[in-house]
């Protein structure tokens, strides 16, 4: 938060609620979407991909919305952030697939909430 305030000129302690929301809410959605696809639909790789990519997409969307509503000076930054995070979301989804499948083979007990 201090780096955010120093480097970007906004943020710090005053934005702790927004930062908490940006990190927690998408992760919550990603967990339950992955669990739904794995348990109910039996589509493991799709669920894992969506759990990784939706976290980035949701975070960038909410950040876009927060910046867009903050003022006219943040609109161009908000658009760049939204577009720049789309390729990152695809990469994140692919990395999550490989990571979770590897952990499933090596140490399955770490993933107990998803697979049990």
SULNORTA-V432312 format. One record per backbone hydrogen bond with DSSP energy under -1.0 kcal/mol. CO is the residue of the C=O (numbers start at 0). NH is the residue of the N-H. If there is no record, write none. Layout:
co:CO nh:NH
co:CO nh:NH
This chain:
co:0 nh:4
co:1 nh:5
co:2 nh:6
co:3 nh:7
co:11 nh:14
co:12 nh:15
co:14 nh:18
co:15 nh:19
co:16 nh:20
co:17 nh:21
co:18 nh:22
co:19 nh:23
co:20 nh:24
co:23 nh:27
co:24 nh:28
co:25 nh:29
co:26 nh:30
co:27 nh:31
co:28 nh:32
co:29 nh:33
co:30 nh:34
co:31 nh:35
co:32 nh:36
co:33 nh:37
co:34 nh:38
co:35 nh:39
co:35 nh:40
co:36 nh:42
co:42 nh:46
co:43 nh:47
co:44 nh:48
co:45 nh:49
co:46 nh:50
co:47 nh:51
co:48 nh:52
co:49 nh:53
co:51 nh:55
co:52 nh:56
co:53 nh:57
co:54 nh:58
co:55 nh:59
co:56 nh:60
co:57 nh:61
co:58 nh:62
co:59 nh:63
co:60 nh:64
co:61 nh:65
co:62 nh:66
co:63 nh:67
co:64 nh:68
co:70 nh:73
co:71 nh:74
co:73 nh:77
co:74 nh:78
co:75 nh:79
co:76 nh:80
co:77 nh:81
co:78 nh:82
co:79 nh:83
co:80 nh:84
co:84 nh:88
co:85 nh:89
co:86 nh:90
co:87 nh:91
co:88 nh:92
co:89 nh:93
co:90 nh:94
co:91 nh:95
co:92 nh:96
co:93 nh:97
co:94 nh:98
co:95 nh:99
co:96 nh:100
co:97 nh:101
co:98 nh:102
co:99 nh:103
co:100 nh:104
co:101 nh:105
co:102 nh:106
co:106 nh:109
co:107 nh:110
co:110 nh:114
co:111 nh:115
